[in-house]
C-alpha cells in the first residue's frame, strides 16, 4: 500500500493516546496508530470497558464466562496491536 503525507487536526486527547501508544511500544508511530484506527473504523476499547459493558447487559459473569470473555478480548487486542506495529503507515 502506498502512503502519502497529510496534515490532520486532532483532539488533544486522541493525540495524547496515540503518543502514549508509541511511547509504550503499542504502535510504531503516531501515523501507524491513526492509520490502524481509521482502517478499522473503531476506537480502541480497554478490556475493562468491554467487561463493564457485558456486566451492565448481563449481570455478574460466572468464572468460566469471565475467562472466556477475557481470552476473546485479549485476542482481539493482540491482533490490533499487531496491525499497529505492522507495515502500512509511516
Secondary structure, DSSP 4 states (H G I P E B T S, - for coil): -----------HHHHHHHHHHHHTTS-S-HHHHHHHHHHHT-----HHHHHHHHHHHH-SPPHHHHHHHHHHHHHHHHHHHHHHHSSS--
